[in-house]
Amino acid sequence: HENWASNMVIGFARLGGDTVGVIANQPLVLAGVLDVDSSDKAARFIRFCDAFNIPLVTLVDMPGYLPGIDQEHAGVIRHGAKVLYAYSEATVPKLTVILRKAYGGGYIAMCSRHLGADFVFAWPFAEIAVMGPEGAANIIFRKEITEADNPEQMRQEKIREYQEKFANPYIAARDGHIDAVVQPEQTREFLVHAIHVSAQKEENRPWRKHGVPPF
């Protein structure tokens, strides 16, 4: 589906001889946001891989869900929930790499630890936070910025402060949200090892006929 919902990339790859399904944000299209179509595209592929016992590798680089009246009227909450449901229900190995941006609800939806990811890695320059440093600084430190003698200089200082205190992968690693901060050239090695480790995992869930997706 390369010409549909191009802000989401899906496909198959081989890692260490194993077939994996790849779900990745495409930041060159709509900044890689999740919207109605990309959510449907990802959710269907996740369930397909889970149905055939294919491990999932998620590459995250996105600022969140696409805002706007059109998306609200199209049901972005319901469609977006399909991604969360698909990841939560999947029992195959789930590996996530945060490449650059991972903000807000979009970060949660892209197979975060909260959705049962078995391993989560991040590159050293990844930003993991509720929202971007620029927007967050303008809101959190609004009073300090407006009352400063040089508001723009103060704003830049507060942006750096937010990045250091909240929006860097080492803070997320300290809090247990990611397993390791890895260099880009180490990514394949870590993923291959993670696939082999998680291949033997077992999940004991209550018996049921089937779940109820957010149709």
ChimeraX commands (.cxc) that place a marker at each C-alpha (Angstrom):
marker #1 position 0.00,0.00,0.00 radius 0.5
marker #1 position 2.82,2.41,-0.85 radius 0.5
marker #1 position 0.44,4.99,-2.36 radius 0.5
marker #1 position -2.09,4.94,0.48 radius 0.5
marker #1 position -1.40,6.60,3.84 radius 0.5
marker #1 position 2.23,7.20,2.91 radius 0.5
marker #1 position 2.96,8.63,6.34 radius 0.5
marker #1 position 2.99,5.01,7.53 radius 0.5
marker #1 position 5.36,2.44,6.01 radius 0.5
marker #1 position 4.72,-1.29,6.36 radius 0.5
marker #1 position 6.52,-4.28,4.91 radius 0.5
marker #1 position 8.55,-7.40,5.57 radius 0.5
marker #1 position 12.25,-7.74,6.28 radius 0.5
marker #1 position 14.80,-10.32,7.39 radius 0.5
marker #1 position 16.81,-9.99,10.60 radius 0.5
marker #1 position 19.30,-12.69,11.49 radius 0.5
marker #1 position 17.50,-15.10,9.16 radius 0.5
marker #1 position 14.08,-14.43,10.70 radius 0.5
marker #1 position 11.17,-12.82,8.89 radius 0.5
marker #1 position 9.77,-9.74,10.63 radius 0.5
marker #1 position 7.02,-7.27,9.92 radius 0.5
marker #1 position 8.10,-3.64,9.96 radius 0.5
marker #1 position 5.83,-0.74,10.90 radius 0.5
marker #1 position 7.48,2.67,10.54 radius 0.5
marker #1 position 6.50,6.32,10.52 radius 0.5
marker #1 position 7.50,8.29,7.42 radius 0.5
marker #1 position 8.42,11.81,8.63 radius 0.5
marker #1 position 8.71,13.10,5.06 radius 0.5
marker #1 position 4.91,12.76,4.69 radius 0.5
marker #1 position 2.75,14.76,7.13 radius 0.5
marker #1 position 5.68,14.60,9.57 radius 0.5
marker #1 position 4.85,10.92,10.11 radius 0.5
marker #1 position 1.72,11.63,12.15 radius 0.5
marker #1 position -0.93,9.04,12.87 radius 0.5
marker #1 position -4.25,9.80,11.20 radius 0.5
marker #1 position -7.34,7.82,10.21 radius 0.5
marker #1 position -5.84,6.08,7.17 radius 0.5
marker #1 position -2.39,5.38,8.59 radius 0.5
marker #1 position -3.97,3.93,11.72 radius 0.5
marker #1 position -6.07,1.53,9.65 radius 0.5
marker #1 position -3.06,0.62,7.54 radius 0.5
marker #1 position -0.86,-0.17,10.53 radius 0.5
marker #1 position -3.54,-1.99,12.51 radius 0.5
marker #1 position -4.39,-4.37,9.66 radius 0.5
marker #1 position -0.73,-5.20,9.09 radius 0.5
marker #1 position -0.10,-5.78,12.80 radius 0.5
marker #1 position -2.99,-8.23,12.99 radius 0.5
marker #1 position -1.82,-9.97,9.80 radius 0.5
marker #1 position 1.65,-10.52,11.27 radius 0.5
marker #1 position 0.22,-11.71,14.56 radius 0.5
marker #1 position -2.06,-14.16,12.74 radius 0.5
marker #1 position 0.94,-15.81,11.07 radius 0.5
marker #1 position 3.31,-15.57,14.05 radius 0.5
marker #1 position 5.60,-12.97,12.48 radius 0.5
marker #1 position 7.55,-10.78,14.96 radius 0.5
marker #1 position 6.89,-7.05,14.81 radius 0.5
marker #1 position 9.55,-4.35,14.55 radius 0.5
marker #1 position 8.27,-0.79,15.04 radius 0.5
marker #1 position 10.37,2.22,14.02 radius 0.5
marker #1 position 9.09,5.39,15.66 radius 0.5
marker #1 position 9.56,8.95,14.39 radius 0.5
marker #1 position 6.37,10.95,14.78 radius 0.5
marker #1 position 4.93,13.98,16.62 radius 0.5
marker #1 position 1.57,12.44,17.56 radius 0.5
marker #1 position -1.93,12.16,16.11 radius 0.5
marker #1 position -3.01,14.54,13.36 radius 0.5
marker #1 position -5.26,17.25,14.84 radius 0.5
marker #1 position -8.11,18.98,13.05 radius 0.5
marker #1 position -11.85,19.07,12.56 radius 0.5
marker #1 position -11.72,16.82,9.48 radius 0.5
marker #1 position -9.93,14.10,11.43 radius 0.5
marker #1 position -12.35,14.41,14.33 radius 0.5
marker #1 position -15.34,14.05,12.02 radius 0.5
marker #1 position -13.68,11.06,10.34 radius 0.5
marker #1 position -13.37,9.31,13.70 radius 0.5
marker #1 position -9.65,9.58,14.44 radius 0.5
marker #1 position -10.20,8.38,18.02 radius 0.5
marker #1 position -11.91,5.17,16.89 radius 0.5
marker #1 position -9.48,4.52,14.05 radius 0.5
marker #1 position -6.51,5.40,16.21 radius 0.5
marker #1 position -7.72,2.94,18.83 radius 0.5
marker #1 position -7.35,0.14,16.28 radius 0.5
marker #1 position -3.57,0.49,16.47 radius 0.5
marker #1 position -3.58,0.29,20.25 radius 0.5
marker #1 position -5.90,-2.71,20.16 radius 0.5
marker #1 position -3.82,-4.53,17.53 radius 0.5
marker #1 position -0.56,-4.04,19.42 radius 0.5
marker #1 position -2.12,-4.93,22.77 radius 0.5
marker #1 position -3.67,-8.14,21.47 radius 0.5
marker #1 position -0.61,-9.28,19.50 radius 0.5
marker #1 position 1.32,-12.08,21.22 radius 0.5
marker #1 position 4.26,-12.26,18.80 radius 0.5
marker #1 position 7.62,-10.70,19.78 radius 0.5
marker #1 position 7.22,-6.91,19.69 radius 0.5
marker #1 position 10.35,-4.78,19.30 radius 0.5
marker #1 position 10.41,-0.99,19.12 radius 0.5
marker #1 position 13.13,1.47,18.14 radius 0.5
marker #1 position 12.58,5.19,18.74 radius 0.5
marker #1 position 14.60,6.94,16.06 radius 0.5
marker #1 position 13.87,10.61,16.63 radius 0.5
marker #1 position 10.51,12.00,17.82 radius 0.5
marker #1 position 7.99,10.18,20.00 radius 0.5
marker #1 position 5.41,12.48,21.51 radius 0.5
marker #1 position 2.15,12.12,23.41 radius 0.5
marker #1 position -0.53,9.63,22.52 radius 0.5
marker #1 position 1.24,8.78,19.28 radius 0.5
marker #1 position 4.25,7.55,21.25 radius 0.5
marker #1 position 1.99,5.30,23.31 radius 0.5
marker #1 position 0.27,3.93,20.20 radius 0.5
marker #1 position 3.49,2.99,18.38 radius 0.5
marker #1 position 4.13,-0.12,20.47 radius 0.5
marker #1 position 5.47,1.52,23.60 radius 0.5
marker #1 position 6.19,-0.40,26.79 radius 0.5
marker #1 position 2.62,0.40,27.85 radius 0.5
marker #1 position 1.25,-1.71,24.97 radius 0.5
marker #1 position 3.37,-4.72,25.84 radius 0.5
marker #1 position 6.52,-4.20,23.80 radius 0.5
marker #1 position 9.06,-6.87,24.71 radius 0.5
marker #1 position 12.06,-4.63,23.98 radius 0.5
marker #1 position 12.22,-0.88,23.44 radius 0.5
marker #1 position 15.39,0.80,22.21 radius 0.5
marker #1 position 16.12,4.44,21.43 radius 0.5
marker #1 position 18.81,6.31,19.54 radius 0.5
marker #1 position 20.81,8.84,21.63 radius 0.5
marker #1 position 19.14,11.88,20.05 radius 0.5
marker #1 position 15.59,10.57,20.39 radius 0.5
marker #1 position 13.01,12.83,22.05 radius 0.5
marker #1 position 10.41,11.09,24.21 radius 0.5
marker #1 position 7.91,13.37,25.91 radius 0.5
marker #1 position 4.29,14.46,26.24 radius 0.5
marker #1 position 4.89,17.08,23.55 radius 0.5
marker #1 position 7.74,18.77,21.69 radius 0.5
marker #1 position 10.24,20.88,23.66 radius 0.5
marker #1 position 9.29,24.12,21.88 radius 0.5
marker #1 position 5.58,23.83,22.56 radius 0.5
marker #1 position 6.06,22.51,26.07 radius 0.5
marker #1 position 8.46,25.32,27.02 radius 0.5
marker #1 position 6.02,27.96,25.75 radius 0.5
marker #1 position 3.30,26.54,28.00 radius 0.5
marker #1 position 5.15,25.43,31.12 radius 0.5
marker #1 position 7.50,28.41,31.35 radius 0.5
marker #1 position 5.19,31.05,29.91 radius 0.5
marker #1 position 5.46,33.35,32.92 radius 0.5
marker #1 position 9.25,33.24,33.08 radius 0.5
marker #1 position 9.51,33.88,29.33 radius 0.5
marker #1 position 7.11,36.82,29.21 radius 0.5
marker #1 position 8.66,38.49,32.28 radius 0.5
marker #1 position 12.26,38.08,31.11 radius 0.5
marker #1 position 14.31,41.01,29.81 radius 0.5
marker #1 position 15.08,38.97,26.71 radius 0.5
marker #1 position 12.08,36.66,26.13 radius 0.5
marker #1 position 13.59,34.84,23.14 radius 0.5
marker #1 position 16.81,34.07,24.97 radius 0.5
marker #1 position 14.84,32.86,27.98 radius 0.5
marker #1 position 12.64,30.71,25.70 radius 0.5
marker #1 position 15.70,29.02,24.20 radius 0.5
marker #1 position 17.09,28.36,27.68 radius 0.5
marker #1 position 13.81,26.82,28.79 radius 0.5
marker #1 position 13.66,24.65,25.66 radius 0.5
marker #1 position 17.12,23.28,26.48 radius 0.5
marker #1 position 16.09,22.78,30.10 radius 0.5
marker #1 position 13.01,20.80,29.02 radius 0.5
marker #1 position 15.11,18.66,26.67 radius 0.5
marker #1 position 17.61,17.88,29.42 radius 0.5
marker #1 position 15.04,17.14,32.12 radius 0.5
marker #1 position 12.26,15.41,30.19 radius 0.5
marker #1 position 12.68,14.87,26.44 radius 0.5
marker #1 position 15.74,12.68,26.19 radius 0.5
marker #1 position 16.02,8.88,26.08 radius 0.5
marker #1 position 18.21,8.59,29.16 radius 0.5
marker #1 position 15.39,9.88,31.35 radius 0.5
marker #1 position 13.02,7.36,29.74 radius 0.5
marker #1 position 15.59,4.59,30.32 radius 0.5
marker #1 position 15.94,5.60,33.96 radius 0.5
marker #1 position 12.17,5.35,34.41 radius 0.5
marker #1 position 12.00,1.93,32.72 radius 0.5
marker #1 position 10.20,3.01,29.54 radius 0.5
marker #1 position 13.03,1.87,27.28 radius 0.5
marker #1 position 15.56,-0.94,27.70 radius 0.5
marker #1 position 18.65,0.64,26.16 radius 0.5
marker #1 position 19.97,3.68,24.35 radius 0.5
marker #1 position 21.81,2.33,21.32 radius 0.5
marker #1 position 23.92,3.87,18.59 radius 0.5
marker #1 position 22.32,3.72,15.12 radius 0.5
marker #1 position 24.96,1.27,13.86 radius 0.5
marker #1 position 24.14,-1.09,16.75 radius 0.5
marker #1 position 20.42,-1.26,15.96 radius 0.5
marker #1 position 20.45,-4.44,13.86 radius 0.5
marker #1 position 22.58,-6.29,16.39 radius 0.5
marker #1 position 20.25,-5.40,19.25 radius 0.5
marker #1 position 17.14,-6.30,17.24 radius 0.5
marker #1 position 18.49,-9.70,16.19 radius 0.5
marker #1 position 19.38,-10.52,19.80 radius 0.5
marker #1 position 15.97,-9.30,21.02 radius 0.5
marker #1 position 14.14,-11.47,18.48 radius 0.5
marker #1 position 16.00,-14.57,19.61 radius 0.5
marker #1 position 15.38,-13.79,23.29 radius 0.5
marker #1 position 11.67,-13.02,22.91 radius 0.5
marker #1 position 10.96,-15.91,20.54 radius 0.5
marker #1 position 10.41,-18.22,23.52 radius 0.5
marker #1 position 8.08,-15.94,25.43 radius 0.5
marker #1 position 4.75,-17.26,26.66 radius 0.5
marker #1 position 1.66,-15.23,27.50 radius 0.5
marker #1 position -1.02,-16.70,29.74 radius 0.5
marker #1 position -4.29,-14.98,28.98 radius 0.5
marker #1 position -7.86,-15.83,30.01 radius 0.5
marker #1 position -9.60,-18.05,27.48 radius 0.5
marker #1 position -12.02,-16.28,25.18 radius 0.5
marker #1 position -13.46,-16.86,21.75 radius 0.5
marker #1 position -12.11,-13.57,20.39 radius 0.5
marker #1 position -11.68,-9.93,21.31 radius 0.5
marker #1 position -13.83,-7.01,20.21 radius 0.5
marker #1 position -11.81,-4.53,18.11 radius 0.5
marker #1 position -12.92,-0.88,17.90 radius 0.5
marker #1 position -14.80,-1.27,14.61 radius 0.5
marker link #1:1,2 radius 0.2
marker link #1:2,3 radius 0.2
marker link #1:3,4 radius 0.2
marker link #1:4,5 radius 0.2
marker link #1:5,6 radius 0.2
marker link #1:6,7 radius 0.2
marker link #1:7,8 radius 0.2
marker link #1:8,9 radius 0.2
marker link #1:9,10 radius 0.2
marker link #1:10,11 radius 0.2
marker link #1:11,12 radius 0.2
marker link #1:12,13 radius 0.2
marker link #1:13,14 radius 0.2
marker link #1:14,15 radius 0.2
marker link #1:15,16 radius 0.2
marker link #1:16,17 radius 0.2
marker link #1:17,18 radius 0.2
marker link #1:18,19 radius 0.2
marker link #1:19,20 radius 0.2
marker link #1:20,21 radius 0.2
marker link #1:21,22 radius 0.2
marker link #1:22,23 radius 0.2
marker link #1:23,24 radius 0.2
marker link #1:24,25 radius 0.2
marker link #1:25,26 radius 0.2
marker link #1:26,27 radius 0.2
marker link #1:27,28 radius 0.2
marker link #1:28,29 radius 0.2
marker link #1:29,30 radius 0.2
marker link #1:30,31 radius 0.2
marker link #1:31,32 radius 0.2
marker link #1:32,33 radius 0.2
marker link #1:33,34 radius 0.2
marker link #1:34,35 radius 0.2
marker link #1:35,36 radius 0.2
marker link #1:36,37 radius 0.2
marker link #1:37,38 radius 0.2
marker link #1:38,39 radius 0.2
marker link #1:39,40 radius 0.2
marker link #1:40,41 radius 0.2
marker link #1:41,42 radius 0.2
marker link #1:42,43 radius 0.2
marker link #1:43,44 radius 0.2
marker link #1:44,45 radius 0.2
marker link #1:45,46 radius 0.2
marker link #1:46,47 radius 0.2
marker link #1:47,48 radius 0.2
marker link #1:48,49 radius 0.2
marker link #1:49,50 radius 0.2
marker link #1:50,51 radius 0.2
marker link #1:51,52 radius 0.2
marker link #1:52,53 radius 0.2
marker link #1:53,54 radius 0.2
marker link #1:54,55 radius 0.2
marker link #1:55,56 radius 0.2
marker link #1:56,57 radius 0.2
marker link #1:57,58 radius 0.2
marker link #1:58,59 radius 0.2
marker link #1:59,60 radius 0.2
marker link #1:60,61 radius 0.2
marker link #1:61,62 radius 0.2
marker link #1:62,63 radius 0.2
marker link #1:63,64 radius 0.2
marker link #1:64,65 radius 0.2
marker link #1:65,66 radius 0.2
marker link #1:66,67 radius 0.2
marker link #1:67,68 radius 0.2
marker link #1:68,69 radius 0.2
marker link #1:69,70 radius 0.2
marker link #1:70,71 radius 0.2
marker link #1:71,72 radius 0.2
marker link #1:72,73 radius 0.2
marker link #1:73,74 radius 0.2
marker link #1:74,75 radius 0.2
marker link #1:75,76 radius 0.2
marker link #1:76,77 radius 0.2
marker link #1:77,78 radius 0.2
marker link #1:78,79 radius 0.2
marker link #1:79,80 radius 0.2
marker link #1:80,81 radius 0.2
marker link #1:81,82 radius 0.2
marker link #1:82,83 radius 0.2
marker link #1:83,84 radius 0.2
marker link #1:84,85 radius 0.2
marker link #1:85,86 radius 0.2
marker link #1:86,87 radius 0.2
marker link #1:87,88 radius 0.2
marker link #1:88,89 radius 0.2
marker link #1:89,90 radius 0.2
marker link #1:90,91 radius 0.2
marker link #1:91,92 radius 0.2
marker link #1:92,93 radius 0.2
marker link #1:93,94 radius 0.2
marker link #1:94,95 radius 0.2
marker link #1:95,96 radius 0.2
marker link #1:96,97 radius 0.2
marker link #1:97,98 radius 0.2
marker link #1:98,99 radius 0.2
marker link #1:99,100 radius 0.2
marker link #1:100,101 radius 0.2
marker link #1:101,102 radius 0.2
marker link #1:102,103 radius 0.2
marker link #1:103,104 radius 0.2
marker link #1:104,105 radius 0.2
marker link #1:105,106 radius 0.2
marker link #1:106,107 radius 0.2
marker link #1:107,108 radius 0.2
marker link #1:108,109 radius 0.2
marker link #1:109,110 radius 0.2
marker link #1:110,111 radius 0.2
marker link #1:111,112 radius 0.2
marker link #1:112,113 radius 0.2
marker link #1:113,114 radius 0.2
marker link #1:114,115 radius 0.2
marker link #1:115,116 radius 0.2
marker link #1:116,117 radius 0.2
marker link #1:117,118 radius 0.2
marker link #1:118,119 radius 0.2
marker link #1:119,120 radius 0.2
marker link #1:120,121 radius 0.2
marker link #1:121,122 radius 0.2
marker link #1:122,123 radius 0.2
marker link #1:123,124 radius 0.2
marker link #1:124,125 radius 0.2
marker link #1:125,126 radius 0.2
marker link #1:126,127 radius 0.2
marker link #1:127,128 radius 0.2
marker link #1:128,129 radius 0.2
marker link #1:129,130 radius 0.2
marker link #1:130,131 radius 0.2
marker link #1:131,132 radius 0.2
marker link #1:132,133 radius 0.2
marker link #1:133,134 radius 0.2
marker link #1:134,135 radius 0.2
marker link #1:135,136 radius 0.2
marker link #1:136,137 radius 0.2
marker link #1:137,138 radius 0.2
marker link #1:138,139 radius 0.2
marker link #1:139,140 radius 0.2
marker link #1:140,141 radius 0.2
marker link #1:141,142 radius 0.2
marker link #1:142,143 radius 0.2
marker link #1:143,144 radius 0.2
marker link #1:144,145 radius 0.2
marker link #1:145,146 radius 0.2
marker link #1:146,147 radius 0.2
marker link #1:147,148 radius 0.2
marker link #1:148,149 radius 0.2
marker link #1:149,150 radius 0.2
marker link #1:150,151 radius 0.2
marker link #1:151,152 radius 0.2
marker link #1:152,153 radius 0.2
marker link #1:153,154 radius 0.2
marker link #1:154,155 radius 0.2
marker link #1:155,156 radius 0.2
marker link #1:156,157 radius 0.2
marker link #1:157,158 radius 0.2
marker link #1:158,159 radius 0.2
marker link #1:159,160 radius 0.2
marker link #1:160,161 radius 0.2
marker link #1:161,162 radius 0.2
marker link #1:162,163 radius 0.2
marker link #1:163,164 radius 0.2
marker link #1:164,165 radius 0.2
marker link #1:165,166 radius 0.2
marker link #1:166,167 radius 0.2
marker link #1:167,168 radius 0.2
marker link #1:168,169 radius 0.2
marker link #1:169,170 radius 0.2
marker link #1:170,171 radius 0.2
marker link #1:171,172 radius 0.2
marker link #1:172,173 radius 0.2
marker link #1:173,174 radius 0.2
marker link #1:174,175 radius 0.2
marker link #1:175,176 radius 0.2
marker link #1:176,177 radius 0.2
marker link #1:177,178 radius 0.2
marker link #1:178,179 radius 0.2
marker link #1:179,180 radius 0.2
marker link #1:180,181 radius 0.2
marker link #1:181,182 radius 0.2
marker link #1:182,183 radius 0.2
marker link #1:183,184 radius 0.2
marker link #1:184,185 radius 0.2
marker link #1:185,186 radius 0.2
marker link #1:186,187 radius 0.2
marker link #1:187,188 radius 0.2
marker link #1:188,189 radius 0.2
marker link #1:189,190 radius 0.2
marker link #1:190,191 radius 0.2
marker link #1:191,192 radius 0.2
marker link #1:192,193 radius 0.2
marker link #1:193,194 radius 0.2
marker link #1:194,195 radius 0.2
marker link #1:195,196 radius 0.2
marker link #1:196,197 radius 0.2
marker link #1:197,198 radius 0.2
marker link #1:198,199 radius 0.2
marker link #1:199,200 radius 0.2
marker link #1:200,201 radius 0.2
marker link #1:201,202 radius 0.2
marker link #1:202,203 radius 0.2
marker link #1:203,204 radius 0.2
marker link #1:204,205 radius 0.2
marker link #1:205,206 radius 0.2
marker link #1:206,207 radius 0.2
marker link #1:207,208 radius 0.2
marker link #1:208,209 radius 0.2
marker link #1:209,210 radius 0.2
marker link #1:210,211 radius 0.2
marker link #1:211,212 radius 0.2
marker link #1:212,213 radius 0.2
marker link #1:213,214 radius 0.2
marker link #1:214,215 radius 0.2
view
